[in-house]
Amino acid sequence: MDVLSDLLHRARARNALVRQLIQRPPWSLTFADAPPLTVVATLGGHASIRLDDAGAAPVRLAAGDIALISGTSRYTIADGPSTPPQVVVHGGKKYVLDGGEAAGAHRSLAPRTYGDGLPGATIMLRGAYALRGDVGDRLLDMLPPLAVVPAGPRTRAALDLLATEVACDEPGQDAVLNRLLDLVLVLALRAWCARPQSAPPAWYRALADPAIGDALRLLHEDPAHRWTVAGLAAKVGMSRAAFAARFTSLVGRPPLTYLTGWRMTLAADLLRDTQDTIATVARKVGYEDAFAFSVAFKRARGVSPSVWRRQCADPGTMTGG
């Protein structure tokens, strides 16, 4: 499994929420408790996105554009930057603001579809991901708070298929929608990372190298294996010295340092999300000796595994990182 696929698989807390909006201007929706990652796409018409807690200027979305929103707790999507706030979505409920013009306009039109459905409407898709833990943070580190991917033939085909399915209500529909949204997300991430002005993480760029990409895949497929630099080099058909130098140059850290960081990420989430003993967590991430694991974890996180677990149960006390 490649690194991006592994992050997407492990970071998912539950199924994503997919909704469609068909609304004639003027319209404005503010999401006051934004999820960790949101995918917004304009299928017809245009829209404006503003990150309300970032102080940045609104960004325009043309038909077929995709916006990836992360690291913000509140954002507004509207037909234009000058449209006053109308509806606030908070806690899964919609609240119409005083003076808003959308009191009766955001009605249900079909399964997962809302708006007025009138001629000349903007058509938008929104998918909200609930991500979890340190693995989710690694995924979000790929992106700025707002990344806009211009329309393209590959993303448009996926969006059209998602739009067709979002209004259906047939057996297995949630599974279909989640897989299609994942497809849109992966295509958008690829397109974003390929743009000259983007700055994807070093491991993502390293995936393009056949040998180092294979090595990263091996580390993610079996992080608990007792890997050595020589063993990895042999697996990808390189000498030990050449492999170590190329891996460090492309990924930004030596192979076993990268592996330790990934193991600590997995361990942090296991300590948070399971009742496994520290010894069990240690074995799951490749340490036969719980003491050696605890030393490595404290070096990486600043606190022992047991303290980390207690802090996760009481987030107000979190000090490690």
N, C-alpha and C positions, 0 to 999 in steps of 0.2 A: 504494500500500500504506500503510495507516495505521500509526502508530508502534508500537502494541502488536503488530500482526501482524509488523512488521519485526523487532522485538526477538525474538519467539518464533522466527521463521525463522532469524535469524542466530545465535542463542545456542545452538542445538541442536548438541551435539558428536556424538551418535549416537542411535539409537533408544532410547526410554524403556523401562524394565523394568516390566512390569505383573504383579502377583500377587494372588491371592485367598486369604484365610484364613477357614476355617470351623471354629471352635474353641469347645468348651463350656467355660465358666468352671470352675476358675480357669486363666487363661493369661496369659503375659507374654512379650513379645519386646523385646529391646533391640538397637537398631541402632548399632553402635559406630563405624562409619565412614560416616556419613550422606552422601548425595549433596548437591549444592548445593540441590536443590529436590525435595521429596517431596509427593505428593498422597495423602492418606489419607481414606477415606470409610467410614462405618458404614452398611451396608445393612440389617442386622437386629441387634437387641439394642443394646448400648451399649458404650462403651469409654472409656478414660482415656489421655491423652497427657501425658507429662512430658518437658521438655527437661532432660536430665541435666546439661548443662554451663552452664545458665543460672540455676539456683537458683530458678526460678519454680515456683509451685504447679501441680499437675496440673490439666488441663482436661478436662471431661467431654464426650464426643461422644454425642449421641442418634442414633437411626436417621435416616439421610438427611443428617446433617451432614458437611461436608467440612472437613478441616484442611490448610492449606498450611504446610509446615515448611521453613524456610530459615535459613541463617546459623548452623547448629549442627552439631557433629560427632557428637553422641550423643543419642539420645532413646529413650524406652521407650513402647510401646503395650501396654496390658493391659486386662483386663476391669474392673479397678477400681484406685484408687490404693494400696490396701493389699496387693495381690497381690505376693508376693516375686518377685524376678527368677528366671526359669526358663531362658530361652534367649537367648544373645547371637549376633547375626549380625555377622560380621566377615570382610571379604575374600570375601564371597559364600558363606561357610560358616556352618553353625549349630553352636553349641557349647552343650551342655546343662550348666547349672551344678550343682554339688554340692547335693543336696537338692531339685533341681527335680523337678516332677511331670510334666514334659512329655517325658520321654525317648523315649517311643514314640508320642506324641500328634501330633507335627507331621509326619505322613507325607503322601506325595503322594496326592491324591484324584482328580485329573484334570489335564489340561494346565494348568500355571501355578496350580494350586489345592492348598493344603496345610491340614492340621489333622486333626481327628478326624471331622468331619461328623456328629456325634451330634445327636439332638433337643435343642432349647434352645440351640443354638450361636449365638455371635456371628458375623456374616458381615461381613468387611471387604475393601475393595479398597485396594491400595497401588501407586502409580505413582511410580517414581524417575527423575528427569531428570538427565542429565549435561550441564551447561551449560559454556560455554567463554568465556574471555576477558572483556574489558571490556564487551562487549555483554551477556553473561550477568549481569555485575554491575549493569548498568543495569536489567535486568529484576528482579533480586532487590531492588534499592533500592525497589521498589514496596511491599514487604511487611515486616512485623515478623517476628521469628523464628518466631512461631506465630500464624497467622490462621485463625480458625474461622468458617466460613460456615454459618449455620443451613440446615436442609433447606428446599427450595422446589420448586415444581412443575417449573421448567425444569431445575434441576440433578438432580432425582430422575429425570426421564425419561432424561437422558443417562447417569446412573449405572446405571439398569436395563439400558440397552442395552449398556453396557460390561461389566456383570456377565454378561449372556447370552453375550457374545462371548469373554470371558476363558477360559472352559473349553472352547472349541472349538479344533480343530486342523485347519484347512482351508487350502488354498492362499491366499496373501495375508493370512494371519491377523495377522502382525506389522504390516502396513500398516494393517489395520482397527483394531487395538488402539491404535496410536500416534495415529491420527486421532481416535479416540473419546476417548482420554486428553487430547489437546489441546483437544477440545471441552469436557470437564469442567473443565480448567484455565482456559480463557478465561471460561466461565460463572462459575466461582468467583471469578476476579479481578474481573470486572465487579460481582458481588454484593458482594464485599469493599469495593471502592472506592466503591460507592454507599451504604455504611452511614454514618450521621452521625458515628460516632466514629472513622472511618478518616481517614487523612491521605495520600491518593494524591499522587503528584508533580504539579507544576503542569502539565506537558505533558499529563497524562491528563485533568485537568479542562478544559484548553483544547480538547480534541477535541470537546467538546459545542458549541463555537462554530462555526457553519458556515464562516465565512471563515478563521478561524485553524486549524481542523481541516483545511481544504483545503490551507492553506499548509504545515502540518507534513507532510501526505501528499506534497506535491510535493518537499519537501526530502528525504524518505526514499526516494522513488522514484528520484531522480536527484541524489544528494549531490555528484557531481562536476561538475554543471552550473555555469556561471558566473552564479550567482544574484546579483541586486541587489535591494535593498528595493523599488525602483520596479517591477522586473519581477515580483516576487511580488505586490505590491499590484495590479498590472494583472491578473494571473491570477485573483485572487479578487474582482475588481470593487470595489476600494476605492482611495481616494486614498492617496498615499505616506505622508503624515503621519498620517492616521487609522489606516492599517494598522500602521505602526511603533508607534504608541502602544498600540493594542489588543493586538498581539502581545506587547509588553514587559510590559503589565499582566497578561495571562493566563498567559504562559509563564514570566515572571520574568526574562527576559533579552531583549535585542534579537534580531531575526531572524538577522542574520549572526553574532552571537555564539553563538546556539544552533547554527547550521550549522557553525561552526568546532569547537565541542565535539563534535558528532556525527562530523565528519570525523576528528578526533583519536582518537575511540573506534574507528572503523573502521580507521584506520591502525595503532593499537596492536595490534589483532588480526591484521592482515595481516603486520606485522613479526614477530609471534610465530608465526604458523601457516604462513607461506609462505617461499619462498626468493627472492621478488621483490626486485629491487634497490630501493634507496631512491628512485631516480628513478621506477621503475615504480609503487611505492606512492604516491608523490606524485601522479602522474597519475591513479591510480585514485580518489583522494579529492579531486580538483579543483585540483591545483597543477601548473602547467606548469613552474614553477621549483623544482627540488629544494632549492635553498638557502632559498627562502622557506618551503617546507614544513618544513625542518629547524628554522628559527627558530620557526615556529608550534608545532611539536611540542615543542621544548624549553621554550617558554613554558608549554605546557599540562602537560607531564609532568615537567619538572625535569631531564631528561636528553635527549641527542640521540637520533635514531632508531637510530643504530648501537649506542650504549651500551644503549638499551632492548632491542634484539635480543639482545645478549650477556647481559644480565641475565635475560631470559626463558629463555635456554638454560641458565642457572645461577641458579635462583630464590633461592638463598641470598644472592645479592648484590643483590636488588631493593631499590632506594632511591627510585625515581621513583614518582609517583602523581598 
